[in-house]
């Protein structure tokens, strides 16, 4: 009887672990030839400036409120320490703003891509928080793909690549996200990021007087024009 009960408990534990575990997305950026000018611009964009991340906020009150709100949403399993969460959020916001992206969109993309696991590796070989393919380090970096597991480097590459795809697609977020995931024209991945983006949107307290950037409602499969434009 004890053996049966033990096996039953073990089975339940394994089942719960499988439910909790979320593998990294199998999709990946596809290698595309770049012109010398674009390659040089992207290389300059990912170059490590070694500066301490200083994200922009409208006020100290907004900074405290935003960091506190976003920190409470991060999964404690992968970000158990408060200082770790604050450091990560500052880096995400800084790198997103540096690339001209909404930080909440980037947080949503990270949730979908890796569920905030620093050392996540997909079946396609994509690495880190934003699931960056190693070929990018050969194409525009120093060829050291191991650095993609460093948080700041991974975020720098991921934000730069997404910004590049947005520029290629003239602000069409649906197509840019499709390129990022290697699923151009399909709605599953862009809609997954969209849903996560909505969960991460920040609604400041009334006295902070700041309006959040709204996420679009929905993407449609293979739409020639996406309802979401990111400038």
Phi and psi restraints in degrees (value plus and minus 20) as a CYANA .aco file:
   2 UNK   PHI     -82.9   -42.9
   2 UNK   PSI     -57.4   -17.4
   3 UNK   PHI     -85.7   -45.7
   3 UNK   PSI     -61.3   -21.3
   4 UNK   PHI     -83.6   -43.6
   4 UNK   PSI     -63.7   -23.7
   5 UNK   PHI     -83.5   -43.5
   5 UNK   PSI     -61.1   -21.1
   6 UNK   PHI     -82.0   -42.0
   6 UNK   PSI     -64.8   -24.8
   7 UNK   PHI     -84.6   -44.6
   7 UNK   PSI     -56.5   -16.5
   8 UNK   PHI     -85.6   -45.6
   8 UNK   PSI     -64.4   -24.4
   9 UNK   PHI     -84.5   -44.5
   9 UNK   PSI     -59.5   -19.5
  10 UNK   PHI     -84.6   -44.6
  10 UNK   PSI     -61.7   -21.7
  11 UNK   PHI     -82.7   -42.7
  11 UNK   PSI     -63.4   -23.4
  12 UNK   PHI     -83.0   -43.0
  12 UNK   PSI     -60.3   -20.3
  13 UNK   PHI     -85.1   -45.1
  13 UNK   PSI     -63.0   -23.0
  14 UNK   PHI     -84.6   -44.6
  14 UNK   PSI     -60.1   -20.1
  15 UNK   PHI     -84.0   -44.0
  15 UNK   PSI     -62.8   -22.8
  16 UNK   PHI     -83.6   -43.6
  16 UNK   PSI     -57.6   -17.6
  17 UNK   PHI     -86.2   -46.2
  17 UNK   PSI     -58.6   -18.6
  18 UNK   PHI     -85.8   -45.8
  18 UNK   PSI     -57.3   -17.3
  19 UNK   PHI     -86.6   -46.6
  19 UNK   PSI     -62.0   -22.0
  20 UNK   PHI     -90.8   -50.8
  20 UNK   PSI     -50.2   -10.2
  21 UNK   PHI     -97.0   -57.0
  21 UNK   PSI     110.1   150.1
  22 UNK   PHI    -141.5  -101.5
  22 UNK   PSI      88.9   128.9
  23 UNK   PHI     -86.9   -46.9
  23 UNK   PSI     135.6   175.6
  24 UNK   PHI     -86.0   -46.0
  24 UNK   PSI     129.9   169.9
  25 UNK   PHI     -80.5   -40.5
  25 UNK   PSI     116.7   156.7
  26 UNK   PHI     -97.7   -57.7
  26 UNK   PSI     -40.6    -0.6
  27 UNK   PHI     -85.3   -45.3
  27 UNK   PSI     141.2   181.2
  28 UNK   PHI    -177.3  -137.3
  28 UNK   PSI     136.6   176.6
  29 UNK   PHI     -83.5   -43.5
  29 UNK   PSI     123.0   163.0
  30 UNK   PHI    -117.6   -77.6
  30 UNK   PSI     120.2   160.2
  31 UNK   PHI     -86.1   -46.1
  31 UNK   PSI     110.8   150.8
  32 UNK   PHI    -155.5  -115.5
  32 UNK   PSI     119.2   159.2
  33 UNK   PHI     -84.2   -44.2
  33 UNK   PSI     117.4   157.4
  34 UNK   PHI    -135.7   -95.7
  34 UNK   PSI     126.3   166.3
  35 UNK   PHI     -88.7   -48.7
  35 UNK   PSI     139.4   179.4
  36 UNK   PHI     -79.6   -39.6
  36 UNK   PSI     -57.9   -17.9
  37 UNK   PHI     -88.6   -48.6
  37 UNK   PSI     -61.8   -21.8
  38 UNK   PHI     -88.8   -48.8
  38 UNK   PSI     -60.9   -20.9
  39 UNK   PHI     -81.7   -41.7
  39 UNK   PSI     -62.2   -22.2
  40 UNK   PHI     -85.4   -45.4
  40 UNK   PSI     -60.1   -20.1
  41 UNK   PHI     -85.6   -45.6
  41 UNK   PSI     -61.8   -21.8
  42 UNK   PHI     -88.6   -48.6
  42 UNK   PSI     -57.8   -17.8
  43 UNK   PHI     -82.2   -42.2
  43 UNK   PSI     -61.0   -21.0
  44 UNK   PHI     -86.3   -46.3
  44 UNK   PSI     -54.9   -14.9
  45 UNK   PHI     -89.0   -49.0
  45 UNK   PSI     -53.9   -13.9
  46 UNK   PHI    -111.3   -71.3
  46 UNK   PSI     -26.1    13.9
  47 UNK   PHI     -79.3   -39.3
  47 UNK   PSI     112.0   152.0
  48 UNK   PHI     -95.1   -55.1
  48 UNK   PSI      96.5   136.5
  49 UNK   PHI    -109.1   -69.1
  49 UNK   PSI     -26.1    13.9
  50 UNK   PHI      42.2    82.2
  50 UNK   PSI     -14.2    25.8
  51 UNK   PHI     -95.9   -55.9
  51 UNK   PSI     127.4   167.4
  52 UNK   PHI     -87.3   -47.3
  52 UNK   PSI     107.8   147.8
  53 UNK   PHI     -77.2   -37.2
  53 UNK   PSI     105.1   145.1
  54 UNK   PHI    -147.0  -107.0
  54 UNK   PSI      61.4   101.4
  55 UNK   PHI     -85.9   -45.9
  55 UNK   PSI     135.6   175.6
  56 UNK   PHI    -108.8   -68.8
  56 UNK   PSI     117.7   157.7
  57 UNK   PHI    -156.1  -116.1
  57 UNK   PSI     133.0   173.0
  58 UNK   PHI     -89.9   -49.9
  58 UNK   PSI     -47.6    -7.6
  59 UNK   PHI    -182.1  -142.1
  59 UNK   PSI     148.1   188.1
  60 UNK   PHI     -82.6   -42.6
  60 UNK   PSI     -57.7   -17.7
  61 UNK   PHI     -81.7   -41.7
  61 UNK   PSI     -62.9   -22.9
  62 UNK   PHI     -85.2   -45.2
  62 UNK   PSI     -60.6   -20.6
  63 UNK   PHI     -79.4   -39.4
  63 UNK   PSI     -69.2   -29.2
  64 UNK   PHI     -82.6   -42.6
  64 UNK   PSI     -64.8   -24.8
  65 UNK   PHI     -86.1   -46.1
  65 UNK   PSI     -63.6   -23.6
  66 UNK   PHI     -85.4   -45.4
  66 UNK   PSI     -67.9   -27.9
  67 UNK   PHI     -83.0   -43.0
  67 UNK   PSI     -59.5   -19.5
  68 UNK   PHI     -86.2   -46.2
  68 UNK   PSI     -63.9   -23.9
  69 UNK   PHI     -86.2   -46.2
  69 UNK   PSI     -67.6   -27.6
  70 UNK   PHI     -87.7   -47.7
  70 UNK   PSI     -56.3   -16.3
  71 UNK   PHI     -81.5   -41.5
  71 UNK   PSI     -57.7   -17.7
  72 UNK   PHI     -88.3   -48.3
  72 UNK   PSI     -36.5     3.5
  73 UNK   PHI    -115.1   -75.1
  73 UNK   PSI     -34.8     5.2
  74 UNK   PHI     -91.3   -51.3
  74 UNK   PSI     123.1   163.1
  75 UNK   PHI     -87.3   -47.3
  75 UNK   PSI     101.8   141.8
  76 UNK   PHI     -84.3   -44.3
  76 UNK   PSI     -44.2    -4.2
  77 UNK   PHI     -80.8   -40.8
  77 UNK   PSI     -57.7   -17.7
  78 UNK   PHI    -123.6   -83.6
  78 UNK   PSI     -37.1     2.9
  79 UNK   PHI    -154.0  -114.0
  79 UNK   PSI      51.3    91.3
  80 UNK   PHI     -94.7   -54.7
  80 UNK   PSI     -47.0    -7.0
  81 UNK   PHI    -117.8   -77.8
  81 UNK   PSI     118.4   158.4
  82 UNK   PHI     -80.3   -40.3
  82 UNK   PSI     -64.8   -24.8
  83 UNK   PHI     -81.5   -41.5
  83 UNK   PSI     -58.4   -18.4
  84 UNK   PHI     -82.8   -42.8
  84 UNK   PSI     -62.0   -22.0
  85 UNK   PHI     -86.6   -46.6
  85 UNK   PSI     -62.3   -22.3
  86 UNK   PHI     -85.2   -45.2
  86 UNK   PSI     -62.7   -22.7
  87 UNK   PHI     -81.1   -41.1
  87 UNK   PSI     -64.2   -24.2
  88 UNK   PHI     -82.5   -42.5
  88 UNK   PSI     -65.7   -25.7
  89 UNK   PHI     -84.8   -44.8
  89 UNK   PSI     -59.6   -19.6
  90 UNK   PHI     -81.7   -41.7
  90 UNK   PSI     -60.8   -20.8
  91 UNK   PHI     -86.9   -46.9
  91 UNK   PSI     -62.9   -22.9
  92 UNK   PHI     -81.7   -41.7
  92 UNK   PSI     -67.8   -27.8
  93 UNK   PHI     -84.5   -44.5
  93 UNK   PSI     -62.2   -22.2
  94 UNK   PHI     -82.4   -42.4
  94 UNK   PSI     -69.4   -29.4
  95 UNK   PHI     -87.9   -47.9
  95 UNK   PSI     -55.9   -15.9
  96 UNK   PHI     -84.8   -44.8
  96 UNK   PSI     -67.8   -27.8
  97 UNK   PHI     -84.5   -44.5
  97 UNK   PSI     -58.0   -18.0
  98 UNK   PHI     -79.9   -39.9
  98 UNK   PSI     -55.1   -15.1
  99 UNK   PHI    -112.8   -72.8
  99 UNK   PSI     -18.5    21.5
 100 UNK   PHI      55.3    95.3
 100 UNK   PSI      13.8    53.8
 101 UNK   PHI    -135.3   -95.3
 101 UNK   PSI     136.1   176.1
 102 UNK   PHI     -93.7   -53.7
 102 UNK   PSI     102.1   142.1
 103 UNK   PHI     -76.8   -36.8
 103 UNK   PSI     -50.9   -10.9
 104 UNK   PHI     -92.6   -52.6
 104 UNK   PSI     -52.5   -12.5
 105 UNK   PHI     -83.9   -43.9
 105 UNK   PSI     -63.9   -23.9
 106 UNK   PHI     -84.5   -44.5
 106 UNK   PSI     -61.1   -21.1
 107 UNK   PHI     -82.8   -42.8
 107 UNK   PSI     -59.8   -19.8
 108 UNK   PHI     -84.1   -44.1
 108 UNK   PSI     -61.0   -21.0
 109 UNK   PHI     -84.9   -44.9
 109 UNK   PSI     -61.1   -21.1
 110 UNK   PHI     -83.3   -43.3
 110 UNK   PSI     -60.4   -20.4
 111 UNK   PHI     -79.0   -39.0
 111 UNK   PSI     -65.1   -25.1
 112 UNK   PHI     -89.8   -49.8
 112 UNK   PSI     -62.4   -22.4
 113 UNK   PHI     -92.2   -52.2
 113 UNK   PSI     -65.5   -25.5
 114 UNK   PHI    -155.7  -115.7
 114 UNK   PSI     -24.6    15.4
 115 UNK   PHI      33.6    73.6
 115 UNK   PSI      16.5    56.5
 116 UNK   PHI      48.7    88.7
 116 UNK   PSI       7.2    47.2
 117 UNK   PHI    -115.0   -75.0
 117 UNK   PSI      97.7   137.7
 118 UNK   PHI     -79.9   -39.9
 118 UNK   PSI     -59.2   -19.2
 119 UNK   PHI    -123.7   -83.7
 119 UNK   PSI       3.1    43.1
 120 UNK   PHI     -84.4   -44.4
 120 UNK   PSI     118.5   158.5
 121 UNK   PHI    -154.0  -114.0
 121 UNK   PSI     106.3   146.3
 122 UNK   PHI    -103.7   -63.7
 122 UNK   PSI     150.4   190.4
 123 UNK   PHI     -85.3   -45.3
 123 UNK   PSI     -41.2    -1.2
 124 UNK   PHI    -106.7   -66.7
 124 UNK   PSI     -27.1    12.9
 125 UNK   PHI      78.5   118.5
 125 UNK   PSI     -18.0    22.0
 126 UNK   PHI     -87.0   -47.0
 126 UNK   PSI     128.3   168.3
 127 UNK   PHI    -147.2  -107.2
 127 UNK   PSI     127.7   167.7
 128 UNK   PHI      58.0    98.0
 128 UNK   PSI    -189.6  -149.6
 129 UNK   PHI     -71.2   -31.2
 129 UNK   PSI     -69.4   -29.4
 130 UNK   PHI    -122.0   -82.0
 130 UNK   PSI      -6.7    33.3
 131 UNK   PHI      30.0    70.0
 131 UNK   PSI      41.7    81.7
 132 UNK   PHI    -107.3   -67.3
 132 UNK   PSI     113.4   153.4
 133 UNK   PHI     -94.6   -54.6
 133 UNK   PSI     118.6   158.6
 134 UNK   PHI     -78.5   -38.5
 134 UNK   PSI     -46.5    -6.5
 135 UNK   PHI     -81.3   -41.3
 135 UNK   PSI     -42.3    -2.3
 136 UNK   PHI     -85.1   -45.1
 136 UNK   PSI     -51.2   -11.2
 137 UNK   PHI     -89.3   -49.3
 137 UNK   PSI     -49.6    -9.6
 138 UNK   PHI     -94.3   -54.3
 138 UNK   PSI     -56.9   -16.9
 139 UNK   PHI     -96.4   -56.4
 139 UNK   PSI     -63.0   -23.0
 140 UNK   PHI    -152.7  -112.7
 140 UNK   PSI     -16.4    23.6
 141 UNK   PHI    -140.7  -100.7
 141 UNK   PSI    -169.0  -129.0
 142 UNK   PHI    -121.2   -81.2
 142 UNK   PSI      -7.3    32.7
 143 UNK   PHI      50.6    90.6
 143 UNK   PSI      -9.3    30.7
 144 UNK   PHI    -120.2   -80.2
 144 UNK   PSI      70.3   110.3
 145 UNK   PHI     -91.1   -51.1
 145 UNK   PSI     -36.8     3.2
 146 UNK   PHI     -83.1   -43.1
 146 UNK   PSI     -46.6    -6.6
 147 UNK   PHI     -87.9   -47.9
 147 UNK   PSI     -33.8     6.2
 148 UNK   PHI     -87.5   -47.5
 148 UNK   PSI     -31.3     8.7
 149 UNK   PHI    -109.8   -69.8
 149 UNK   PSI     -26.5    13.5
 150 UNK   PHI    -100.4   -60.4
 150 UNK   PSI     107.2   147.2
 151 UNK   PHI     -72.9   -32.9
 151 UNK   PSI     -70.2   -30.2
 152 UNK   PHI     -83.8   -43.8
 152 UNK   PSI     -62.7   -22.7
 153 UNK   PHI     -85.2   -45.2
 153 UNK   PSI     -63.2   -23.2
 154 UNK   PHI     -83.3   -43.3
 154 UNK   PSI     -64.2   -24.2
 155 UNK   PHI     -85.7   -45.7
 155 UNK   PSI     -57.8   -17.8
 156 UNK   PHI     -83.0   -43.0
 156 UNK   PSI     -67.5   -27.5
 157 UNK   PHI     -84.3   -44.3
 157 UNK   PSI     -69.1   -29.1
 158 UNK   PHI     -79.5   -39.5
 158 UNK   PSI     -65.6   -25.6
 159 UNK   PHI     -87.7   -47.7
 159 UNK   PSI     -59.2   -19.2
 160 UNK   PHI     -84.1   -44.1
 160 UNK   PSI     -62.0   -22.0
 161 UNK   PHI     -86.6   -46.6
 161 UNK   PSI     -64.5   -24.5
 162 UNK   PHI     -83.3   -43.3
 162 UNK   PSI     -60.3   -20.3
 163 UNK   PHI     -82.3   -42.3
 163 UNK   PSI     -60.5   -20.5
 164 UNK   PHI     -80.8   -40.8
 164 UNK   PSI     -66.1   -26.1
 165 UNK   PHI     -86.2   -46.2
 165 UNK   PSI     -55.4   -15.4
 166 UNK   PHI     -84.6   -44.6
 166 UNK   PSI     -59.2   -19.2
 167 UNK   PHI     -87.0   -47.0
 167 UNK   PSI     -61.5   -21.5
 168 UNK   PHI     -80.3   -40.3
 168 UNK   PSI     -60.8   -20.8
 169 UNK   PHI    -113.3   -73.3
 169 UNK   PSI      -5.9    34.1
 170 UNK   PHI      33.4    73.4
 170 UNK   PSI      24.1    64.1
 171 UNK   PHI      66.2   106.2
 171 UNK   PSI     -17.7    22.3
 172 UNK   PHI     -98.8   -58.8
 172 UNK   PSI      83.4   123.4
 173 UNK   PHI     -87.5   -47.5
 173 UNK   PSI     -56.3   -16.3
 174 UNK   PHI     -77.4   -37.4
 174 UNK   PSI     -69.4   -29.4
 175 UNK   PHI     -93.0   -53.0
 175 UNK   PSI     -56.1   -16.1
 176 UNK   PHI     -83.0   -43.0
 176 UNK   PSI     -63.2   -23.2
 177 UNK   PHI     -86.8   -46.8
 177 UNK   PSI     -56.6   -16.6
 178 UNK   PHI     -81.4   -41.4
 178 UNK   PSI     -61.5   -21.5
 179 UNK   PHI     -85.3   -45.3
 179 UNK   PSI     -60.8   -20.8
 180 UNK   PHI     -80.7   -40.7
 180 UNK   PSI     -58.4   -18.4
 181 UNK   PHI    -113.2   -73.2
 181 UNK   PSI     -25.1    14.9
 182 UNK   PHI      53.0    93.0
 182 UNK   PSI       7.9    47.9
 183 UNK   PHI    -151.7  -111.7
 183 UNK   PSI      22.6    62.6
 184 UNK   PHI     -74.5   -34.5
 184 UNK   PSI     109.8   149.8
 185 UNK   PHI      75.4   115.4
 185 UNK   PSI     -33.2     6.8
 186 UNK   PHI    -121.7   -81.7
 186 UNK   PSI     124.3   164.3
 187 UNK   PHI    -112.1   -72.1
 187 UNK   PSI     -33.7     6.3
 188 UNK   PHI     -78.3   -38.3
 188 UNK   PSI     -72.4   -32.4
 189 UNK   PHI     -89.6   -49.6
 189 UNK   PSI     -69.1   -29.1
 190 UNK   PHI     -75.7   -35.7
 190 UNK   PSI     -58.0   -18.0
 191 UNK   PHI     -90.8   -50.8
 191 UNK   PSI     -52.8   -12.8
 192 UNK   PHI     -84.3   -44.3
 192 UNK   PSI     -62.8   -22.8
 193 UNK   PHI     -86.7   -46.7
 193 UNK   PSI     -59.4   -19.4
 194 UNK   PHI     -79.8   -39.8
 194 UNK   PSI     -66.1   -26.1
 195 UNK   PHI     -82.5   -42.5
 195 UNK   PSI     -61.2   -21.2
 196 UNK   PHI     -87.2   -47.2
 196 UNK   PSI     -59.3   -19.3
 197 UNK   PHI     -76.7   -36.7
 197 UNK   PSI     -63.5   -23.5
 198 UNK   PHI     -83.3   -43.3
 198 UNK   PSI     -57.8   -17.8
 199 UNK   PHI     -87.1   -47.1
 199 UNK   PSI     -48.4    -8.4
 200 UNK   PHI    -114.0   -74.0
 200 UNK   PSI     -22.3    17.7
 201 UNK   PHI     -81.2   -41.2
 201 UNK   PSI     126.5   166.5
 202 UNK   PHI    -128.8   -88.8
 202 UNK   PSI     103.8   143.8
 203 UNK   PHI    -129.4   -89.4
 203 UNK   PSI      81.6   121.6
 204 UNK   PHI     -87.4   -47.4
 204 UNK   PSI     136.8   176.8
 205 UNK   PHI     -81.3   -41.3
 205 UNK   PSI     132.5   172.5
 206 UNK   PHI     -76.0   -36.0
 206 UNK   PSI     -59.0   -19.0
 207 UNK   PHI     -93.4   -53.4
 207 UNK   PSI     -27.9    12.1
 208 UNK   PHI    -103.7   -63.7
 208 UNK   PSI     -38.0     2.0
 209 UNK   PHI      32.1    72.1
 209 UNK   PSI      37.8    77.8
 210 UNK   PHI    -159.7  -119.7
 210 UNK   PSI     108.5   148.5
 211 UNK   PHI    -115.2   -75.2
 211 UNK   PSI     111.6   151.6
 212 UNK   PHI     -93.9   -53.9
 212 UNK   PSI     132.6   172.6
 213 UNK   PHI     -95.2   -55.2
 213 UNK   PSI     101.0   141.0
 214 UNK   PHI     -93.2   -53.2
 214 UNK   PSI     123.3   163.3
 215 UNK   PHI    -101.8   -61.8
 215 UNK   PSI     129.9   169.9
 216 UNK   PHI     -85.5   -45.5
 216 UNK   PSI     143.4   183.4
 217 UNK   PHI     -92.1   -52.1
 217 UNK   PSI     -69.3   -29.3
 218 UNK   PHI    -188.1  -148.1
 218 UNK   PSI     129.8   169.8
 219 UNK   PHI    -119.9   -79.9
 219 UNK   PSI     128.2   168.2
 220 UNK   PHI    -129.6   -89.6
 220 UNK   PSI     128.3   168.3
 221 UNK   PHI     -77.6   -37.6
 221 UNK   PSI     103.5   143.5
 222 UNK   PHI      43.9    83.9
 222 UNK   PSI       3.1    43.1
 223 UNK   PHI     -83.5   -43.5
 223 UNK   PSI     110.6   150.6
 224 UNK   PHI     -87.5   -47.5
 224 UNK   PSI     -47.6    -7.6
 225 UNK   PHI    -146.8  -106.8
 225 UNK   PSI     102.0   142.0
 226 UNK   PHI    -100.8   -60.8
 226 UNK   PSI     123.0   163.0
 227 UNK   PHI     -91.1   -51.1
 227 UNK   PSI     -31.0     9.0
 228 UNK   PHI    -126.5   -86.5
 228 UNK   PSI     103.2   143.2
 229 UNK   PHI    -138.5   -98.5
 229 UNK   PSI     109.0   149.0
 230 UNK   PHI    -135.4   -95.4
 230 UNK   PSI     101.1   141.1
